[in-house]
Amino acid sequence: MAMKKAAAAAAAVVVLLVLAAEAAEAQLTCADVRKIVGTSCVNYITGKEAHASPTCCAAVHDLQARTPTTEMRRLACNCLKTEATQIKNIQDQLLAALPGQCAVSLSFRLSVDIDCATYVFIYI
């Protein structure tokens, strides 16, 4: 009987370790954000294209799907703000229009000056 309990406990530990590993893989990093969004929206937010491309909107939707929690949305927001400093000629009004271009609902105005800690809590 003790052997069965020990085996069951060991199996439970293995399941917990697998679940913990999967949860760790689900964590979003700035590298992930760069990979998801990359340069796909740059032409639109710099005014080189009149509309966000399907590739850009797919990336925006992918990022939204990968950020279900407030913590993850704030991380993505801060990563995107950092990336935005590397983009020359970014037009804030086009950045603000990006969610509408891609049919993504936000509860705030997207801007390079947004305070991610204060405003990002619903969608990104």
ChimeraX commands (.cxc) that place a marker at each C-alpha (Angstrom):
marker #1 position 0.00,0.00,0.00 radius 0.5
marker #1 position 2.81,2.38,0.87 radius 0.5
marker #1 position 4.41,1.58,-2.48 radius 0.5
marker #1 position 1.23,2.61,-4.34 radius 0.5
marker #1 position 1.04,5.89,-2.42 radius 0.5
marker #1 position 4.68,6.64,-3.19 radius 0.5
marker #1 position 4.14,5.87,-6.87 radius 0.5
marker #1 position 1.03,8.08,-6.96 radius 0.5
marker #1 position 2.94,10.90,-5.26 radius 0.5
marker #1 position 5.81,10.55,-7.72 radius 0.5
marker #1 position 3.39,10.63,-10.65 radius 0.5
marker #1 position 1.76,13.77,-9.22 radius 0.5
marker #1 position 5.16,15.45,-8.93 radius 0.5
marker #1 position 5.97,14.58,-12.55 radius 0.5
marker #1 position 2.63,16.05,-13.70 radius 0.5
marker #1 position 3.28,19.24,-11.71 radius 0.5
marker #1 position 6.78,19.56,-13.18 radius 0.5
marker #1 position 5.40,19.17,-16.71 radius 0.5
marker #1 position 2.71,21.78,-16.03 radius 0.5
marker #1 position 5.28,24.16,-14.54 radius 0.5
marker #1 position 7.52,23.74,-17.59 radius 0.5
marker #1 position 4.59,24.49,-19.91 radius 0.5
marker #1 position 3.69,27.58,-17.87 radius 0.5
marker #1 position 7.30,28.79,-18.07 radius 0.5
marker #1 position 7.23,28.37,-21.85 radius 0.5
marker #1 position 4.02,30.45,-22.00 radius 0.5
marker #1 position 5.81,33.47,-20.48 radius 0.5
marker #1 position 6.18,36.32,-22.92 radius 0.5
marker #1 position 9.52,38.11,-23.37 radius 0.5
marker #1 position 10.50,41.22,-25.31 radius 0.5
marker #1 position 12.21,38.93,-27.80 radius 0.5
marker #1 position 8.84,37.21,-28.32 radius 0.5
marker #1 position 7.14,40.57,-28.83 radius 0.5
marker #1 position 9.78,41.58,-31.39 radius 0.5
marker #1 position 9.38,38.25,-33.15 radius 0.5
marker #1 position 5.58,38.53,-33.24 radius 0.5
marker #1 position 5.33,42.14,-34.36 radius 0.5
marker #1 position 8.80,42.55,-35.84 radius 0.5
marker #1 position 8.82,45.07,-38.65 radius 0.5
marker #1 position 5.40,44.14,-40.00 radius 0.5
marker #1 position 3.72,47.39,-38.90 radius 0.5
marker #1 position 6.61,49.82,-39.43 radius 0.5
marker #1 position 5.57,50.95,-42.91 radius 0.5
marker #1 position 2.10,51.87,-41.67 radius 0.5
marker #1 position 3.11,53.66,-38.45 radius 0.5
marker #1 position 5.78,55.67,-40.30 radius 0.5
marker #1 position 3.34,56.76,-43.01 radius 0.5
marker #1 position 4.93,54.75,-45.84 radius 0.5
marker #1 position 1.68,52.79,-46.31 radius 0.5
marker #1 position -1.85,54.19,-46.12 radius 0.5
marker #1 position -3.22,51.10,-44.37 radius 0.5
marker #1 position -1.91,48.47,-42.01 radius 0.5
marker #1 position -0.97,45.36,-43.99 radius 0.5
marker #1 position -2.64,42.01,-43.40 radius 0.5
marker #1 position 0.69,40.79,-42.01 radius 0.5
marker #1 position 0.76,43.68,-39.54 radius 0.5
marker #1 position -2.82,43.04,-38.42 radius 0.5
marker #1 position -2.14,39.33,-38.07 radius 0.5
marker #1 position 0.79,40.19,-35.79 radius 0.5
marker #1 position -1.38,42.59,-33.76 radius 0.5
marker #1 position -4.05,39.90,-33.33 radius 0.5
marker #1 position -1.39,37.31,-32.44 radius 0.5
marker #1 position 0.08,39.61,-29.81 radius 0.5
marker #1 position -3.37,40.25,-28.36 radius 0.5
marker #1 position -3.99,36.50,-28.16 radius 0.5
marker #1 position -0.62,35.93,-26.46 radius 0.5
marker #1 position -1.28,38.57,-23.77 radius 0.5
marker #1 position -4.34,37.40,-21.81 radius 0.5
marker #1 position -3.29,38.86,-18.47 radius 0.5
marker #1 position -2.68,42.42,-17.32 radius 0.5
marker #1 position 0.91,41.54,-16.45 radius 0.5
marker #1 position 1.59,40.17,-19.93 radius 0.5
marker #1 position -0.11,43.15,-21.63 radius 0.5
marker #1 position 2.00,45.58,-19.59 radius 0.5
marker #1 position 5.16,43.66,-20.48 radius 0.5
marker #1 position 4.24,43.76,-24.18 radius 0.5
marker #1 position 3.40,47.45,-23.92 radius 0.5
marker #1 position 6.79,48.27,-22.38 radius 0.5
marker #1 position 8.57,46.13,-24.96 radius 0.5
marker #1 position 6.74,47.89,-27.78 radius 0.5
marker #1 position 7.56,51.30,-26.29 radius 0.5
marker #1 position 11.24,50.35,-26.24 radius 0.5
marker #1 position 11.03,49.10,-29.84 radius 0.5
marker #1 position 9.28,52.32,-30.88 radius 0.5
marker #1 position 12.32,54.36,-29.79 radius 0.5
marker #1 position 14.30,52.51,-32.48 radius 0.5
marker #1 position 11.86,53.42,-35.28 radius 0.5
marker #1 position 12.59,56.66,-37.09 radius 0.5
marker #1 position 9.71,58.90,-38.16 radius 0.5
marker #1 position 7.05,57.07,-36.19 radius 0.5
marker #1 position 3.78,59.01,-36.41 radius 0.5
marker #1 position 1.86,58.95,-33.15 radius 0.5
marker #1 position -1.50,59.52,-34.88 radius 0.5
marker #1 position -0.93,56.45,-37.06 radius 0.5
marker #1 position 0.13,54.42,-34.04 radius 0.5
marker #1 position -3.11,55.48,-32.34 radius 0.5
marker #1 position -5.07,54.43,-35.43 radius 0.5
marker #1 position -3.41,50.99,-35.65 radius 0.5
marker #1 position -5.94,49.15,-33.43 radius 0.5
marker #1 position -8.80,50.43,-35.59 radius 0.5
marker #1 position -6.95,49.46,-38.74 radius 0.5
marker #1 position -6.66,45.93,-37.40 radius 0.5
marker #1 position -10.10,45.69,-35.74 radius 0.5
marker #1 position -8.64,45.36,-32.24 radius 0.5
marker #1 position -10.50,47.00,-29.38 radius 0.5
marker #1 position -8.50,49.02,-26.85 radius 0.5
marker #1 position -9.72,50.94,-23.81 radius 0.5
marker #1 position -7.02,53.59,-24.25 radius 0.5
marker #1 position -5.26,55.60,-26.95 radius 0.5
marker #1 position -2.17,53.81,-28.22 radius 0.5
marker #1 position 0.79,56.20,-28.08 radius 0.5
marker #1 position 4.57,56.17,-27.76 radius 0.5
marker #1 position 4.05,58.16,-24.55 radius 0.5
marker #1 position 1.57,55.79,-22.91 radius 0.5
marker #1 position 2.16,54.87,-19.27 radius 0.5
marker #1 position 1.93,51.08,-19.54 radius 0.5
marker #1 position 1.65,50.65,-15.78 radius 0.5
marker #1 position -1.40,52.91,-15.53 radius 0.5
marker #1 position -3.41,52.45,-18.72 radius 0.5
marker #1 position -2.77,48.95,-20.00 radius 0.5
marker #1 position -5.21,46.62,-18.34 radius 0.5
marker #1 position -7.86,45.55,-20.85 radius 0.5
marker #1 position -6.43,44.75,-24.30 radius 0.5
marker #1 position -3.27,45.19,-26.31 radius 0.5
marker link #1:1,2 radius 0.2
marker link #1:2,3 radius 0.2
marker link #1:3,4 radius 0.2
marker link #1:4,5 radius 0.2
marker link #1:5,6 radius 0.2
marker link #1:6,7 radius 0.2
marker link #1:7,8 radius 0.2
marker link #1:8,9 radius 0.2
marker link #1:9,10 radius 0.2
marker link #1:10,11 radius 0.2
marker link #1:11,12 radius 0.2
marker link #1:12,13 radius 0.2
marker link #1:13,14 radius 0.2
marker link #1:14,15 radius 0.2
marker link #1:15,16 radius 0.2
marker link #1:16,17 radius 0.2
marker link #1:17,18 radius 0.2
marker link #1:18,19 radius 0.2
marker link #1:19,20 radius 0.2
marker link #1:20,21 radius 0.2
marker link #1:21,22 radius 0.2
marker link #1:22,23 radius 0.2
marker link #1:23,24 radius 0.2
marker link #1:24,25 radius 0.2
marker link #1:25,26 radius 0.2
marker link #1:26,27 radius 0.2
marker link #1:27,28 radius 0.2
marker link #1:28,29 radius 0.2
marker link #1:29,30 radius 0.2
marker link #1:30,31 radius 0.2
marker link #1:31,32 radius 0.2
marker link #1:32,33 radius 0.2
marker link #1:33,34 radius 0.2
marker link #1:34,35 radius 0.2
marker link #1:35,36 radius 0.2
marker link #1:36,37 radius 0.2
marker link #1:37,38 radius 0.2
marker link #1:38,39 radius 0.2
marker link #1:39,40 radius 0.2
marker link #1:40,41 radius 0.2
marker link #1:41,42 radius 0.2
marker link #1:42,43 radius 0.2
marker link #1:43,44 radius 0.2
marker link #1:44,45 radius 0.2
marker link #1:45,46 radius 0.2
marker link #1:46,47 radius 0.2
marker link #1:47,48 radius 0.2
marker link #1:48,49 radius 0.2
marker link #1:49,50 radius 0.2
marker link #1:50,51 radius 0.2
marker link #1:51,52 radius 0.2
marker link #1:52,53 radius 0.2
marker link #1:53,54 radius 0.2
marker link #1:54,55 radius 0.2
marker link #1:55,56 radius 0.2
marker link #1:56,57 radius 0.2
marker link #1:57,58 radius 0.2
marker link #1:58,59 radius 0.2
marker link #1:59,60 radius 0.2
marker link #1:60,61 radius 0.2
marker link #1:61,62 radius 0.2
marker link #1:62,63 radius 0.2
marker link #1:63,64 radius 0.2
marker link #1:64,65 radius 0.2
marker link #1:65,66 radius 0.2
marker link #1:66,67 radius 0.2
marker link #1:67,68 radius 0.2
marker link #1:68,69 radius 0.2
marker link #1:69,70 radius 0.2
marker link #1:70,71 radius 0.2
marker link #1:71,72 radius 0.2
marker link #1:72,73 radius 0.2
marker link #1:73,74 radius 0.2
marker link #1:74,75 radius 0.2
marker link #1:75,76 radius 0.2
marker link #1:76,77 radius 0.2
marker link #1:77,78 radius 0.2
marker link #1:78,79 radius 0.2
marker link #1:79,80 radius 0.2
marker link #1:80,81 radius 0.2
marker link #1:81,82 radius 0.2
marker link #1:82,83 radius 0.2
marker link #1:83,84 radius 0.2
marker link #1:84,85 radius 0.2
marker link #1:85,86 radius 0.2
marker link #1:86,87 radius 0.2
marker link #1:87,88 radius 0.2
marker link #1:88,89 radius 0.2
marker link #1:89,90 radius 0.2
marker link #1:90,91 radius 0.2
marker link #1:91,92 radius 0.2
marker link #1:92,93 radius 0.2
marker link #1:93,94 radius 0.2
marker link #1:94,95 radius 0.2
marker link #1:95,96 radius 0.2
marker link #1:96,97 radius 0.2
marker link #1:97,98 radius 0.2
marker link #1:98,99 radius 0.2
marker link #1:99,100 radius 0.2
marker link #1:100,101 radius 0.2
marker link #1:101,102 radius 0.2
marker link #1:102,103 radius 0.2
marker link #1:103,104 radius 0.2
marker link #1:104,105 radius 0.2
marker link #1:105,106 radius 0.2
marker link #1:106,107 radius 0.2
marker link #1:107,108 radius 0.2
marker link #1:108,109 radius 0.2
marker link #1:109,110 radius 0.2
marker link #1:110,111 radius 0.2
marker link #1:111,112 radius 0.2
marker link #1:112,113 radius 0.2
marker link #1:113,114 radius 0.2
marker link #1:114,115 radius 0.2
marker link #1:115,116 radius 0.2
marker link #1:116,117 radius 0.2
marker link #1:117,118 radius 0.2
marker link #1:118,119 radius 0.2
marker link #1:119,120 radius 0.2
marker link #1:120,121 radius 0.2
marker link #1:121,122 radius 0.2
marker link #1:122,123 radius 0.2
marker link #1:123,124 radius 0.2
view
